[in-house]
Each structure stands twice: as C-alpha cells, then as structure tokens.
C-alpha cells in the first residue's frame, strides 16, 4: 500500500488545502498573528501521518500518528479563534470543522489498526 492510498492521508491533504485557501484570504497582520499558527497546525496533520507511514515499527508509526492527532486538536482551536474573532465566516468554519471531526475519527481508527500491525 502506498501513502497516497490511505484515506486518512487523503483527508488530511483535503483539510490542509481548505486551510490554505482560508489562510490566503487573510490580511498580513492576521496571517502573522493567527494564520501562520493555523496553517502550520493543519499542515502538520498530514506531515505526521506521512512520517509515521514511513516508519517500520508500529510504536514508532503511532508516535507520529499521535502527533498528527495533537495537530488536529490544535487546528480546531485555531479554527474556533478565527471564527470567534470573525476572521472567517461560519460556512467555512463549519465545513472545515466537519472535515476535521471526520478526520479525527479516521485517524483514531488508523491508530488502532496500526497498533495491531506488530512487526
């Protein structure tokens, strides 16, 4: 199986793409203060999944999957702040929050699956 075949990876890239489109609409000050934190957290989800995928031992793999899960939680935090401060509209926030919650479920399932892959 290739990394690109993993549904959890595909979802992470989709989230990252939407986060990037939101980030690009921000003014310079917002990007500097909130946006960079938001986009780094969103991009880190898929990056950690990718890094874990390349590891051999299931414990090593899941170390990165846990980091991905933490980045997902951080992304939700920044998303809530962006909405609360009226930097993004409710429609974009709702769409991305739904995607992140779906990704959280898939990521937890992937972590459980990986734990069973004792090598």
Backbone atoms as SQL, in Angstrom:
CREATE TABLE atoms (id INTEGER PRIMARY KEY, chain TEXT, resi INTEGER, resn TEXT, atom TEXT, x REAL, y REAL, z REAL);
INSERT INTO atoms VALUES
  (1, 'A', 1, 'UNK', 'N', 0.842, -1.181, 0.000),
  (2, 'A', 1, 'UNK', 'CA', 0.000, 0.000, 0.000),
  (3, 'A', 1, 'UNK', 'C', 0.885, 1.241, 0.000),
  (4, 'A', 2, 'UNK', 'N', 0.498, 2.221, -0.793),
  (5, 'A', 2, 'UNK', 'CA', 1.205, 3.496, -0.844),
  (6, 'A', 2, 'UNK', 'C', 0.539, 4.504, 0.071),
  (7, 'A', 3, 'UNK', 'N', 1.309, 5.477, 0.500),
  (8, 'A', 3, 'UNK', 'CA', 0.793, 6.535, 1.366),
  (9, 'A', 3, 'UNK', 'C', -0.429, 7.210, 0.739),
  (10, 'A', 4, 'UNK', 'N', -0.354, 7.477, -0.542),
  (11, 'A', 4, 'UNK', 'CA', -1.441, 8.160, -1.245),
  (12, 'A', 4, 'UNK', 'C', -2.735, 7.357, -1.286),
  (13, 'A', 5, 'UNK', 'N', -2.667, 6.067, -0.956),
  (14, 'A', 5, 'UNK', 'CA', -3.857, 5.213, -0.920),
  (15, 'A', 5, 'UNK', 'C', -4.596, 5.290, 0.415),
  (16, 'A', 6, 'UNK', 'N', -3.951, 5.824, 1.440),
  (17, 'A', 6, 'UNK', 'CA', -4.566, 5.902, 2.762),
  (18, 'A', 6, 'UNK', 'C', -5.646, 6.985, 2.790),
  (19, 'A', 7, 'UNK', 'N', -6.837, 6.598, 3.189),
  (20, 'A', 7, 'UNK', 'CA', -7.937, 7.556, 3.271),
  (21, 'A', 7, 'UNK', 'C', -7.628, 8.662, 4.270),
  (22, 'A', 8, 'UNK', 'N', -6.995, 8.318, 5.387),
  (23, 'A', 8, 'UNK', 'CA', -6.687, 9.307, 6.415),
  (24, 'A', 8, 'UNK', 'C', -5.707, 10.352, 5.869),
  (25, 'A', 9, 'UNK', 'N', -4.792, 9.942, 5.031),
  (26, 'A', 9, 'UNK', 'CA', -3.838, 10.861, 4.407),
  (27, 'A', 9, 'UNK', 'C', -4.547, 11.765, 3.395),
  (28, 'A', 10, 'UNK', 'N', -5.424, 11.187, 2.601),
  (29, 'A', 10, 'UNK', 'CA', -6.188, 11.975, 1.628),
  (30, 'A', 10, 'UNK', 'C', -7.028, 13.043, 2.327),
  (31, 'A', 11, 'UNK', 'N', -7.677, 12.662, 3.426),
  (32, 'A', 11, 'UNK', 'CA', -8.480, 13.618, 4.193),
  (33, 'A', 11, 'UNK', 'C', -7.617, 14.719, 4.785),
  (34, 'A', 12, 'UNK', 'N', -6.445, 14.352, 5.277),
  (35, 'A', 12, 'UNK', 'CA', -5.536, 15.356, 5.839),
  (36, 'A', 12, 'UNK', 'C', -5.110, 16.359, 4.776),
  (37, 'A', 13, 'UNK', 'N', -4.849, 15.887, 3.572),
  (38, 'A', 13, 'UNK', 'CA', -4.476, 16.798, 2.482),
  (39, 'A', 13, 'UNK', 'C', -5.646, 17.697, 2.097),
  (40, 'A', 14, 'UNK', 'N', -6.847, 17.159, 2.132),
  (41, 'A', 14, 'UNK', 'CA', -8.036, 17.957, 1.833),
  (42, 'A', 14, 'UNK', 'C', -8.214, 19.068, 2.870),
  (43, 'A', 15, 'UNK', 'N', -8.039, 18.731, 4.133),
  (44, 'A', 15, 'UNK', 'CA', -8.126, 19.716, 5.216),
  (45, 'A', 15, 'UNK', 'C', -7.054, 20.784, 5.024),
  (46, 'A', 16, 'UNK', 'N', -5.852, 20.349, 4.716),
  (47, 'A', 16, 'UNK', 'CA', -4.747, 21.271, 4.508),
  (48, 'A', 16, 'UNK', 'C', -5.037, 22.232, 3.352),
  (49, 'A', 17, 'UNK', 'N', -5.612, 21.717, 2.285),
  (50, 'A', 17, 'UNK', 'CA', -5.954, 22.553, 1.137),
  (51, 'A', 17, 'UNK', 'C', -6.988, 23.609, 1.480),
  (52, 'A', 18, 'UNK', 'N', -8.000, 23.226, 2.230),
  (53, 'A', 18, 'UNK', 'CA', -9.036, 24.183, 2.643),
  (54, 'A', 18, 'UNK', 'C', -8.455, 25.218, 3.596),
  (55, 'A', 19, 'UNK', 'N', -7.600, 24.763, 4.518),
  (56, 'A', 19, 'UNK', 'CA', -6.950, 25.689, 5.447),
  (57, 'A', 19, 'UNK', 'C', -6.098, 26.701, 4.693),
  (58, 'A', 20, 'UNK', 'N', -5.422, 26.240, 3.660),
  (59, 'A', 20, 'UNK', 'CA', -4.588, 27.131, 2.853),
  (60, 'A', 20, 'UNK', 'C', -5.437, 28.189, 2.141),
  (61, 'A', 21, 'UNK', 'N', -6.568, 27.795, 1.615),
  (62, 'A', 21, 'UNK', 'CA', -7.421, 28.774, 0.933),
  (63, 'A', 21, 'UNK', 'C', -7.951, 29.815, 1.920),
  (64, 'A', 22, 'UNK', 'N', -8.231, 29.405, 3.152),
  (65, 'A', 22, 'UNK', 'CA', -8.650, 30.347, 4.192),
  (66, 'A', 22, 'UNK', 'C', -7.486, 31.280, 4.543),
  (67, 'A', 23, 'UNK', 'N', -6.309, 30.714, 4.706),
  (68, 'A', 23, 'UNK', 'CA', -5.111, 31.487, 5.047),
  (69, 'A', 23, 'UNK', 'C', -4.811, 32.548, 3.992),
  (70, 'A', 24, 'UNK', 'N', -4.941, 32.188, 2.733),
  (71, 'A', 24, 'UNK', 'CA', -4.619, 33.121, 1.654),
  (72, 'A', 24, 'UNK', 'C', -5.513, 34.358, 1.639),
  (73, 'A', 25, 'UNK', 'N', -6.702, 34.249, 2.196),
  (74, 'A', 25, 'UNK', 'CA', -7.636, 35.377, 2.224),
  (75, 'A', 25, 'UNK', 'C', -7.358, 36.348, 3.377),
  (76, 'A', 26, 'UNK', 'N', -6.471, 35.976, 4.289),
  (77, 'A', 26, 'UNK', 'CA', -6.192, 36.820, 5.458),
  (78, 'A', 26, 'UNK', 'C', -5.280, 37.981, 5.081),
  (79, 'A', 27, 'UNK', 'N', -5.443, 39.088, 5.821),
  (80, 'A', 27, 'UNK', 'CA', -4.511, 40.199, 5.637),
  (81, 'A', 27, 'UNK', 'C', -3.187, 39.855, 6.330),
  (82, 'A', 28, 'UNK', 'N', -2.176, 40.673, 6.078),
  (83, 'A', 28, 'UNK', 'CA', -0.826, 40.381, 6.571),
  (84, 'A', 28, 'UNK', 'C', -0.789, 40.205, 8.091),
  (85, 'A', 29, 'UNK', 'N', -1.408, 41.118, 8.822),
  (86, 'A', 29, 'UNK', 'CA', -1.346, 41.061, 10.286),
  (87, 'A', 29, 'UNK', 'C', -2.020, 39.800, 10.823),
  (88, 'A', 30, 'UNK', 'N', -3.157, 39.453, 10.266),
  (89, 'A', 30, 'UNK', 'CA', -3.863, 38.246, 10.709),
  (90, 'A', 30, 'UNK', 'C', -3.051, 37.005, 10.381),
  (91, 'A', 31, 'UNK', 'N', -2.438, 36.969, 9.200),
  (92, 'A', 31, 'UNK', 'CA', -1.575, 35.836, 8.856),
  (93, 'A', 31, 'UNK', 'C', -0.448, 35.687, 9.868),
  (94, 'A', 32, 'UNK', 'N', 0.148, 36.820, 10.246),
  (95, 'A', 32, 'UNK', 'CA', 1.295, 36.808, 11.141),
  (96, 'A', 32, 'UNK', 'C', 0.906, 36.376, 12.554),
  (97, 'A', 33, 'UNK', 'N', -0.242, 36.837, 13.021),
  (98, 'A', 33, 'UNK', 'CA', -0.633, 36.586, 14.408),
  (99, 'A', 33, 'UNK', 'C', -1.333, 35.236, 14.580),
  (100, 'A', 34, 'UNK', 'N', -2.326, 34.948, 13.754),
  (101, 'A', 34, 'UNK', 'CA', -3.123, 33.722, 13.901),
  (102, 'A', 34, 'UNK', 'C', -2.936, 32.746, 12.745),
  (103, 'A', 35, 'UNK', 'N', -2.883, 33.283, 11.549),
  (104, 'A', 35, 'UNK', 'CA', -2.893, 32.448, 10.351),
  (105, 'A', 35, 'UNK', 'C', -1.746, 31.471, 10.254),
  (106, 'A', 36, 'UNK', 'N', -0.542, 31.933, 10.608),
  (107, 'A', 36, 'UNK', 'CA', 0.608, 31.027, 10.491),
  (108, 'A', 36, 'UNK', 'C', 0.483, 29.859, 11.462),
  (109, 'A', 37, 'UNK', 'N', -0.049, 30.111, 12.654),
  (110, 'A', 37, 'UNK', 'CA', -0.262, 29.027, 13.617),
  (111, 'A', 37, 'UNK', 'C', -1.293, 28.034, 13.082),
  (112, 'A', 38, 'UNK', 'N', -2.360, 28.582, 12.523),
  (113, 'A', 38, 'UNK', 'CA', -3.442, 27.761, 11.972),
  (114, 'A', 38, 'UNK', 'C', -2.952, 26.880, 10.834),
  (115, 'A', 39, 'UNK', 'N', -2.242, 27.469, 9.868),
  (116, 'A', 39, 'UNK', 'CA', -1.812, 26.690, 8.704),
  (117, 'A', 39, 'UNK', 'C', -0.731, 25.680, 9.086),
  (118, 'A', 40, 'UNK', 'N', 0.145, 26.022, 10.025),
  (119, 'A', 40, 'UNK', 'CA', 1.166, 25.071, 10.457),
  (120, 'A', 40, 'UNK', 'C', 0.531, 23.863, 11.144),
  (121, 'A', 41, 'UNK', 'N', -0.473, 24.114, 11.966),
  (122, 'A', 41, 'UNK', 'CA', -1.155, 23.002, 12.641),
  (123, 'A', 41, 'UNK', 'C', -1.875, 22.117, 11.632),
  (124, 'A', 42, 'UNK', 'N', -2.579, 22.737, 10.685),
  (125, 'A', 42, 'UNK', 'CA', -3.317, 21.964, 9.676),
  (126, 'A', 42, 'UNK', 'C', -2.373, 21.153, 8.794),
  (127, 'A', 43, 'UNK', 'N', -1.275, 21.765, 8.359),
  (128, 'A', 43, 'UNK', 'CA', -0.309, 21.054, 7.511),
  (129, 'A', 43, 'UNK', 'C', 0.401, 19.937, 8.272),
  (130, 'A', 44, 'UNK', 'N', 0.568, 20.123, 9.562),
  (131, 'A', 44, 'UNK', 'CA', 1.277, 19.147, 10.385),
  (132, 'A', 44, 'UNK', 'C', 0.519, 17.831, 10.518),
  (133, 'A', 45, 'UNK', 'N', -0.791, 17.863, 10.357),
  (134, 'A', 45, 'UNK', 'CA', -1.573, 16.627, 10.461),
  (135, 'A', 45, 'UNK', 'C', -1.091, 15.629, 9.408),
  (136, 'A', 46, 'UNK', 'N', -1.151, 16.026, 8.158),
  (137, 'A', 46, 'UNK', 'CA', -0.734, 15.143, 7.067),
  (138, 'A', 46, 'UNK', 'C', 0.751, 14.834, 7.089),
  (139, 'A', 47, 'UNK', 'N', 1.566, 15.825, 7.467),
  (140, 'A', 47, 'UNK', 'CA', 3.014, 15.605, 7.518),
  (141, 'A', 47, 'UNK', 'C', 3.363, 14.521, 8.531),
  (142, 'A', 48, 'UNK', 'N', 2.705, 14.534, 9.668),
  (143, 'A', 48, 'UNK', 'CA', 2.977, 13.499, 10.688),
  (144, 'A', 48, 'UNK', 'C', 2.459, 12.134, 10.263),
  (145, 'A', 49, 'UNK', 'N', 1.314, 12.107, 9.593),
  (146, 'A', 49, 'UNK', 'CA', 0.816, 10.832, 9.071),
  (147, 'A', 49, 'UNK', 'C', 1.818, 10.259, 8.072),
  (148, 'A', 50, 'UNK', 'N', 2.340, 11.114, 7.208),
  (149, 'A', 50, 'UNK', 'CA', 3.316, 10.681, 6.203),
  (150, 'A', 50, 'UNK', 'C', 4.595, 10.175, 6.858),
  (151, 'A', 51, 'UNK', 'N', 5.074, 10.904, 7.852),
  (152, 'A', 51, 'UNK', 'CA', 6.305, 10.475, 8.504),
  (153, 'A', 51, 'UNK', 'C', 6.110, 9.152, 9.233),
  (154, 'A', 52, 'UNK', 'N', 4.986, 8.999, 9.908),
  (155, 'A', 52, 'UNK', 'CA', 4.709, 7.742, 10.595),
  (156, 'A', 52, 'UNK', 'C', 4.575, 6.577, 9.627),
  (157, 'A', 53, 'UNK', 'N', 3.994, 6.840, 8.471),
  (158, 'A', 53, 'UNK', 'CA', 3.810, 5.798, 7.458),
  (159, 'A', 53, 'UNK', 'C', 5.159, 5.216, 7.029),
  (160, 'A', 54, 'UNK', 'N', 6.162, 6.057, 7.007),
  (161, 'A', 54, 'UNK', 'CA', 7.488, 5.619, 6.572),
  (162, 'A', 54, 'UNK', 'C', 8.287, 4.890, 7.634),
  (163, 'A', 55, 'UNK', 'N', 7.767, 4.780, 8.834),
  (164, 'A', 55, 'UNK', 'CA', 8.472, 4.105, 9.919),
  (165, 'A', 55, 'UNK', 'C', 8.159, 2.617, 9.903),
  (166, 'A', 56, 'UNK', 'N', 9.065, 1.837, 10.493),
  (167, 'A', 56, 'UNK', 'CA', 8.918, 0.379, 10.446),
  (168, 'A', 56, 'UNK', 'C', 8.076, -0.169, 11.588),
  (169, 'A', 57, 'UNK', 'N', 8.401, 0.193, 12.812),
  (170, 'A', 57, 'UNK', 'CA', 7.761, -0.398, 13.979),
  (171, 'A', 57, 'UNK', 'C', 6.460, 0.335, 14.308),
  (172, 'A', 58, 'UNK', 'N', 5.450, -0.408, 14.737),
  (173, 'A', 58, 'UNK', 'CA', 4.141, 0.199, 14.993),
  (174, 'A', 58, 'UNK', 'C', 4.194, 1.266, 16.088),
  (175, 'A', 59, 'UNK', 'N', 5.060, 1.100, 17.091),
  (176, 'A', 59, 'UNK', 'CA', 5.175, 2.122, 18.131),
  (177, 'A', 59, 'UNK', 'C', 5.744, 3.418, 17.572),
  (178, 'A', 60, 'UNK', 'N', 6.714, 3.277, 16.684),
  (179, 'A', 60, 'UNK', 'CA', 7.310, 4.442, 16.041),
  (180, 'A', 60, 'UNK', 'C', 6.293, 5.113, 15.118),
  (181, 'A', 61, 'UNK', 'N', 5.537, 4.296, 14.380),
  (182, 'A', 61, 'UNK', 'CA', 4.493, 4.830, 13.499),
  (183, 'A', 61, 'UNK', 'C', 3.482, 5.651, 14.306),
  (184, 'A', 62, 'UNK', 'N', 3.027, 5.078, 15.409),
  (185, 'A', 62, 'UNK', 'CA', 1.979, 5.745, 16.173),
  (186, 'A', 62, 'UNK', 'C', 2.464, 6.954, 16.943),
  (187, 'A', 63, 'UNK', 'N', 3.763, 7.044, 17.211),
  (188, 'A', 63, 'UNK', 'CA', 4.293, 8.268, 17.808),
  (189, 'A', 63, 'UNK', 'C', 3.922, 9.448, 16.902),
  (190, 'A', 64, 'UNK', 'N', 4.095, 9.277, 15.609),
  (191, 'A', 64, 'UNK', 'CA', 3.773, 10.350, 14.661),
  (192, 'A', 64, 'UNK', 'C', 2.270, 10.487, 14.460),
  (193, 'A', 65, 'UNK', 'N', 1.549, 9.375, 14.535),
  (194, 'A', 65, 'UNK', 'CA', 0.091, 9.464, 14.435),
  (195, 'A', 65, 'UNK', 'C', -0.500, 10.220, 15.629),
  (196, 'A', 66, 'UNK', 'N', 0.091, 10.041, 16.800),
  (197, 'A', 66, 'UNK', 'CA', -0.356, 10.805, 17.971),
  (198, 'A', 66, 'UNK', 'C', -0.045, 12.292, 17.787),
  (199, 'A', 67, 'UNK', 'N', 1.111, 12.582, 17.190),
  (200, 'A', 67, 'UNK', 'CA', 1.435, 13.983, 16.885),
  (201, 'A', 67, 'UNK', 'C', 0.425, 14.563, 15.901),
  (202, 'A', 68, 'UNK', 'N', 0.014, 13.760, 14.923),
  (203, 'A', 68, 'UNK', 'CA', -1.000, 14.203, 13.957),
  (204, 'A', 68, 'UNK', 'C', -2.310, 14.512, 14.672),
  (205, 'A', 69, 'UNK', 'N', -2.664, 13.662, 15.620),
  (206, 'A', 69, 'UNK', 'CA', -3.909, 13.871, 16.372),
  (207, 'A', 69, 'UNK', 'C', -3.829, 15.149, 17.210),
  (208, 'A', 70, 'UNK', 'N', -2.676, 15.419, 17.784),
  (209, 'A', 70, 'UNK', 'CA', -2.493, 16.647, 18.551),
  (210, 'A', 70, 'UNK', 'C', -2.575, 17.873, 17.631),
  (211, 'A', 71, 'UNK', 'N', -2.000, 17.781, 16.455),
  (212, 'A', 71, 'UNK', 'CA', -2.083, 18.883, 15.493),
  (213, 'A', 71, 'UNK', 'C', -3.516, 19.104, 15.039),
  (214, 'A', 72, 'UNK', 'N', -4.268, 18.042, 14.935),
  (215, 'A', 72, 'UNK', 'CA', -5.681, 18.151, 14.586),
  (216, 'A', 72, 'UNK', 'C', -6.433, 18.928, 15.671),
  (217, 'A', 73, 'UNK', 'N', -6.170, 18.606, 16.923),
  (218, 'A', 73, 'UNK', 'CA', -6.798, 19.332, 18.032),
  (219, 'A', 73, 'UNK', 'C', -6.389, 20.800, 18.019),
  (220, 'A', 74, 'UNK', 'N', -5.133, 21.058, 17.732),
  (221, 'A', 74, 'UNK', 'CA', -4.661, 22.443, 17.651),
  (222, 'A', 74, 'UNK', 'C', -5.344, 23.179, 16.501),
  (223, 'A', 75, 'UNK', 'N', -5.532, 22.503, 15.392),
  (224, 'A', 75, 'UNK', 'CA', -6.226, 23.114, 14.248),
  (225, 'A', 75, 'UNK', 'C', -7.645, 23.525, 14.620),
  (226, 'A', 76, 'UNK', 'N', -8.319, 22.667, 15.371),
  (227, 'A', 76, 'UNK', 'CA', -9.673, 23.001, 15.839),
  (228, 'A', 76, 'UNK', 'C', -9.656, 24.231, 16.740),
  (229, 'A', 77, 'UNK', 'N', -8.653, 24.338, 17.576),
  (230, 'A', 77, 'UNK', 'CA', -8.524, 25.507, 18.447),
  (231, 'A', 77, 'UNK', 'C', -8.384, 26.788, 17.626),
  (232, 'A', 78, 'UNK', 'N', -7.452, 26.776, 16.670),
  (233, 'A', 78, 'UNK', 'CA', -7.236, 27.972, 15.852),
  (234, 'A', 78, 'UNK', 'C', -8.465, 28.291, 15.013),
  (235, 'A', 79, 'UNK', 'N', -9.125, 27.274, 14.539),
  (236, 'A', 79, 'UNK', 'CA', -10.351, 27.479, 13.755),
  (237, 'A', 79, 'UNK', 'C', -11.416, 28.169, 14.600),
  (238, 'A', 80, 'UNK', 'N', -11.569, 27.726, 15.840),
  (239, 'A', 80, 'UNK', 'CA', -12.537, 28.362, 16.742),
  (240, 'A', 80, 'UNK', 'C', -12.186, 29.829, 16.985),
  (241, 'A', 81, 'UNK', 'N', -10.902, 30.114, 17.163),
  (242, 'A', 81, 'UNK', 'CA', -10.494, 31.509, 17.364),
  (243, 'A', 81, 'UNK', 'C', -10.765, 32.357, 16.127),
  (244, 'A', 82, 'UNK', 'N', -10.476, 31.810, 14.963),
  (245, 'A', 82, 'UNK', 'CA', -10.726, 32.550, 13.722),
  (246, 'A', 82, 'UNK', 'C', -12.206, 32.868, 13.561),
  (247, 'A', 83, 'UNK', 'N', -13.048, 31.929, 13.934),
  (248, 'A', 83, 'UNK', 'CA', -14.490, 32.157, 13.856),
  (249, 'A', 83, 'UNK', 'C', -14.935, 33.160, 14.920),
  (250, 'A', 84, 'UNK', 'N', -14.477, 32.970, 16.136),
  (251, 'A', 84, 'UNK', 'CA', -14.843, 33.848, 17.245),
  (252, 'A', 84, 'UNK', 'C', -14.463, 35.305, 16.962),
  (253, 'A', 85, 'UNK', 'N', -13.337, 35.496, 16.302),
  (254, 'A', 85, 'UNK', 'CA', -12.852, 36.851, 16.005),
  (255, 'A', 85, 'UNK', 'C', -13.347, 37.362, 14.652),
  (256, 'A', 86, 'UNK', 'N', -14.263, 36.598, 14.070),
  (257, 'A', 86, 'UNK', 'CA', -14.917, 36.975, 12.809),
  (258, 'A', 86, 'UNK', 'C', -13.924, 37.191, 11.656),
  (259, 'A', 87, 'UNK', 'N', -12.895, 36.352, 11.650),
  (260, 'A', 87, 'UNK', 'CA', -11.902, 36.389, 10.581),
  (261, 'A', 87, 'UNK', 'C', -12.349, 35.496, 9.428),
  (262, 'A', 88, 'UNK', 'N', -13.064, 34.437, 9.759),
  (263, 'A', 88, 'UNK', 'CA', -13.656, 33.577, 8.727),
  (264, 'A', 88, 'UNK', 'C', -15.160, 33.508, 8.970),
  (265, 'A', 89, 'UNK', 'N', -15.878, 33.149, 7.920),
  (266, 'A', 89, 'UNK', 'CA', -17.334, 33.069, 8.074),
  (267, 'A', 89, 'UNK', 'C', -17.747, 31.695, 8.607),
  (268, 'A', 90, 'UNK', 'N', -18.977, 31.626, 9.059),
  (269, 'A', 90, 'UNK', 'CA', -19.496, 30.397, 9.674),
  (270, 'A', 90, 'UNK', 'C', -19.510, 29.239, 8.690),
  (271, 'A', 91, 'UNK', 'N', -19.771, 29.531, 7.424),
  (272, 'A', 91, 'UNK', 'CA', -19.847, 28.470, 6.421),
  (273, 'A', 91, 'UNK', 'C', -18.496, 27.763, 6.272),
  (274, 'A', 92, 'UNK', 'N', -17.425, 28.538, 6.123),
  (275, 'A', 92, 'UNK', 'CA', -16.090, 27.944, 6.000),
  (276, 'A', 92, 'UNK', 'C', -15.691, 27.213, 7.278),
  (277, 'A', 93, 'UNK', 'N', -15.982, 27.834, 8.421),
  (278, 'A', 93, 'UNK', 'CA', -15.630, 27.214, 9.699),
  (279, 'A', 93, 'UNK', 'C', -16.376, 25.898, 9.885),
  (280, 'A', 94, 'UNK', 'N', -17.649, 25.897, 9.570),
  (281, 'A', 94, 'UNK', 'CA', -18.466, 24.695, 9.721),
  (282, 'A', 94, 'UNK', 'C', -17.967, 23.579, 8.807),
  (283, 'A', 95, 'UNK', 'N', -17.666, 23.926, 7.558),
  (284, 'A', 95, 'UNK', 'CA', -17.164, 22.938, 6.594),
  (285, 'A', 95, 'UNK', 'C', -15.861, 22.313, 7.102),
  (286, 'A', 96, 'UNK', 'N', -14.927, 23.176, 7.524),
  (287, 'A', 96, 'UNK', 'CA', -13.629, 22.663, 7.951),
  (288, 'A', 96, 'UNK', 'C', -13.735, 21.891, 9.266),
  (289, 'A', 97, 'UNK', 'N', -14.576, 22.351, 10.173),
  (290, 'A', 97, 'UNK', 'CA', -14.757, 21.643, 11.446),
  (291, 'A', 97, 'UNK', 'C', -15.323, 20.244, 11.201),
  (292, 'A', 98, 'UNK', 'N', -16.266, 20.141, 10.278),
  (293, 'A', 98, 'UNK', 'CA', -16.843, 18.836, 9.934),
  (294, 'A', 98, 'UNK', 'C', -15.762, 17.913, 9.366),
  (295, 'A', 99, 'UNK', 'N', -14.931, 18.456, 8.483),
  (296, 'A', 99, 'UNK', 'CA', -13.841, 17.660, 7.897),
  (297, 'A', 99, 'UNK', 'C', -12.843, 17.221, 8.974),
  (298, 'A', 100, 'UNK', 'N', -12.510, 18.127, 9.888),
  (299, 'A', 100, 'UNK', 'CA', -11.569, 17.790, 10.953),
  (300, 'A', 100, 'UNK', 'C', -12.132, 16.727, 11.890),
  (301, 'A', 101, 'UNK', 'N', -13.400, 16.816, 12.203),
  (302, 'A', 101, 'UNK', 'CA', -14.007, 15.807, 13.094),
  (303, 'A', 101, 'UNK', 'C', -14.059, 14.440, 12.407),
  (304, 'A', 102, 'UNK', 'N', -14.349, 14.418, 11.122),
  (305, 'A', 102, 'UNK', 'CA', -14.322, 13.172, 10.364),
  (306, 'A', 102, 'UNK', 'C', -12.900, 12.618, 10.306),
  (307, 'A', 103, 'UNK', 'N', -11.940, 13.493, 10.090),
  (308, 'A', 103, 'UNK', 'CA', -10.542, 13.078, 10.065),
  (309, 'A', 103, 'UNK', 'C', -10.117, 12.521, 11.424),
  (310, 'A', 104, 'UNK', 'N', -10.596, 13.115, 12.504),
  (311, 'A', 104, 'UNK', 'CA', -10.260, 12.625, 13.851),
  (312, 'A', 104, 'UNK', 'C', -10.720, 11.180, 14.034),
  (313, 'A', 105, 'UNK', 'N', -11.918, 10.889, 13.580),
  (314, 'A', 105, 'UNK', 'CA', -12.440, 9.517, 13.678),
  (315, 'A', 105, 'UNK', 'C', -11.576, 8.565, 12.863),
  (316, 'A', 106, 'UNK', 'N', -11.274, 8.954, 11.627),
  (317, 'A', 106, 'UNK', 'CA', -10.452, 8.107, 10.748),
  (318, 'A', 106, 'UNK', 'C', -9.048, 7.933, 11.315),
  (319, 'A', 107, 'UNK', 'N', -8.499, 8.998, 11.887),
  (320, 'A', 107, 'UNK', 'CA', -7.150, 8.914, 12.450),
  (321, 'A', 107, 'UNK', 'C', -7.128, 7.992, 13.669),
  (322, 'A', 108, 'UNK', 'N', -8.122, 8.080, 14.519),
  (323, 'A', 108, 'UNK', 'CA', -8.203, 7.167, 15.662),
  (324, 'A', 108, 'UNK', 'C', -8.325, 5.719, 15.206),
  (325, 'A', 109, 'UNK', 'N', -9.111, 5.485, 14.173),
  (326, 'A', 109, 'UNK', 'CA', -9.228, 4.134, 13.617),
  (327, 'A', 109, 'UNK', 'C', -7.896, 3.661, 13.037),
  (328, 'A', 110, 'UNK', 'N', -7.186, 4.556, 12.383),
  (329, 'A', 110, 'UNK', 'CA', -5.888, 4.225, 11.802),
  (330, 'A', 110, 'UNK', 'C', -4.877, 3.889, 12.905),
  (331, 'A', 111, 'UNK', 'N', -4.914, 4.638, 13.986),
  (332, 'A', 111, 'UNK', 'CA', -4.024, 4.362, 15.124),
  (333, 'A', 111, 'UNK', 'C', -4.319, 2.972, 15.693),
  (334, 'A', 112, 'UNK', 'N', -5.591, 2.654, 15.870),
  (335, 'A', 112, 'UNK', 'CA', -5.988, 1.335, 16.378),
  (336, 'A', 112, 'UNK', 'C', -5.518, 0.236, 15.428),
  (337, 'A', 113, 'UNK', 'N', -5.716, 0.440, 14.138),
  (338, 'A', 113, 'UNK', 'CA', -5.272, -0.532, 13.134),
  (339, 'A', 113, 'UNK', 'C', -3.759, -0.714, 13.194),
  (340, 'A', 114, 'UNK', 'N', -3.032, 0.379, 13.302),
  (341, 'A', 114, 'UNK', 'CA', -1.579, 0.320, 13.325),
  (342, 'A', 114, 'UNK', 'C', -1.072, -0.425, 14.545),
  (343, 'A', 115, 'UNK', 'N', -1.753, -0.269, 15.675),
  (344, 'A', 115, 'UNK', 'CA', -1.348, -0.986, 16.887),
  (345, 'A', 115, 'UNK', 'C', -1.408, -2.496, 16.697),
  (346, 'A', 116, 'UNK', 'N', -2.309, -2.933, 15.841),
  (347, 'A', 116, 'UNK', 'CA', -2.482, -4.371, 15.606),
  (348, 'A', 116, 'UNK', 'C', -1.451, -4.931, 14.625),
  (349, 'A', 117, 'UNK', 'N', -0.699, -4.043, 13.983),
  (350, 'A', 117, 'UNK', 'CA', 0.284, -4.459, 12.989),
  (351, 'A', 117, 'UNK', 'C', 1.648, -4.654, 13.629),
  (352, 'A', 118, 'UNK', 'N', 1.747, -5.622, 14.490),
  (353, 'A', 118, 'UNK', 'CA', 3.002, -5.876, 15.195),
  (354, 'A', 118, 'UNK', 'C', 3.979, -6.517, 14.237),
  (355, 'A', 119, 'UNK', 'N', 5.139, -5.851, 14.122),
  (356, 'A', 119, 'UNK', 'CA', 6.189, -6.350, 13.216),
  (357, 'A', 119, 'UNK', 'C', 7.385, -6.776, 14.010);
